[in-house]
């Protein structure tokens, strides 16, 4: 892990209580819980972007009649 940067954030009371409860239950600091939540959010965004790219290229392949790996091989050889 690189150098840490201290930031002050505001959370609604219910969310703060939940984050503190998670920290206690998992034996983590509040900072650790927030860091993990941000990492998970980043992963979720990347997965969503990947699904979008996959969907785009799947549509393009279907438009060209490429439905299987064999179809793709024939297309690439032509």
N, C-alpha and C positions, 0 to 999 in steps of 0.2 A: 504494500500500500504506500502511496506517495504521501507527501506532506498534507496535513489536515488544515482546513480553513474553518474557523469558527463563524457561524452564522446564527442570527436570531430569527426564529420563525414563530408565527402565531398559529395556533390550532384551536378549533372549537373545543369546548370543554369535554364533550362526549368523546371526541376523537383523541384528545390528549389522555383521557382516562383509559381508553382502550389501548393506546400505544404503551402507556406505563404498565398496564396489566400484562400485555404481551412480553414486555421487557422482563418483568418479574418471572413470568411463567417459563421463559426461555433462558433465563439467566444472562440476559444481555443488558447493555446500557440502552437508554432511550435513544441515544445517538445511533447505536448499532441497529436498532429496530427501524429507525427512519432511513438509514443507509440501505438496508435490505429492501425496504419498500420502494425506494427510488430505483434500485437495481432491477427489481422485478417489473416496475413500470417501464423501464428502458427496454427490457427483454420483450415485454408485451408489445411495445411500439414497433420494435424490429420485426417481430413475428407478423404483425399486421401488415407492415410494409412488404415483407416477403410474400404473404398471401396475395397481396395486390399485384405484385410482379408475376407470380405464378399464374394468377387468373388472367392477366393480360396475355401472356405467352400461350396459355392453354387455348384462349379464344382464337389467337392467330393460327395456332396449329389446326384447330377444328375447321377454320375457314379454308385451309388448304387440304382438308381431308386427312390430316395426320392424326390418327387415333391410337396407334400402337407403335412400339419400337420398330417393328418391321416396316410400317408406313414411313417412319422417319428415315430409316436407312434407305428405302427406295427414293424418297424425296431428295436426300443428300447426294445420292448417286446420279440423279438426273441432271 
